[in-house]
């Protein structure tokens, strides 16, 4: 039987850990007048300020290129969203929501996720590939570069949730999107059926090899972000990627691979160092023995 820590102990631990987090927020608030004096404030709302650094970071997170960051309509949208967020932050603080145990746990989790991502990105960046490494990667992945193709497809797109894998398994052997549509409709799974395009550059090399030897009625499945995608290939068009464009894409793909590799090594080390207690030790040992 699993015995979790008592609510009082858990709440005490959360309060202690969040002290650092909340102290950091208080420090930021105390720094706001200094930012205003330096002319870095772009907006004030409900006692909160928005600085140019925050606005630039918002552009970065939204993948908005520098040449677009001065467009009035875009600035208005992004800054308006930030103003709303700051306003709601003040309302939440006034309601003392930041002191509720569940919210404190969510704040801790968000902090952990940001720091986890920052560490992996920095570690991977410290091992940046040389030009020779990038050239070799481009040569070894023709389906993403010199031999890149864009497939025109008929597709079913649906949100990929916890039960979606069983749906995918259950569609094996189906020879038409109509069959899969009927299965999804019967299961109450929302989806959209449209024509679209899939690039071989976004697929694993072995997947593009399967498409190259496909039968006319073959149905394929891939994950695309938070969605699942069933598709039937209708045709293809060569879209080679070369020069600076290929170099930049290759560096991005290699960086993503490096981050994934760092995460894998960190996971292995973390599991070696972790010490589980009570029934959790039995569960984790049984899981690792599989």
Secondary structure, 3 states (H helix, E strand, C coil): CCCCCCHHHHHHHHHHHHHHHHHHHHHHHHHHHHHHHCCCEEEEECCEEEEHHHHHHHHHHCCCCHHHCCCHHHHHHHHHHHHHHHHHHHHHHHCCHHHCHHHHHHHHHHHHHHHHHHHHHHHHHCCCCCHHHHHHHHHHCHHHCCCCEEEEEEEEEEECCCCHHHHHHHCCCCCCHHHHHHHHHHCCCCCEEEEEEEEHHHCCHHHHHHHHCCCCCCCEEEEECCEEEEEEEEEEEECCCCHHHHHHHHHHHHHHHHHHHHHHHHHHHHHHHCCCCHHHHHHHHHHHCC
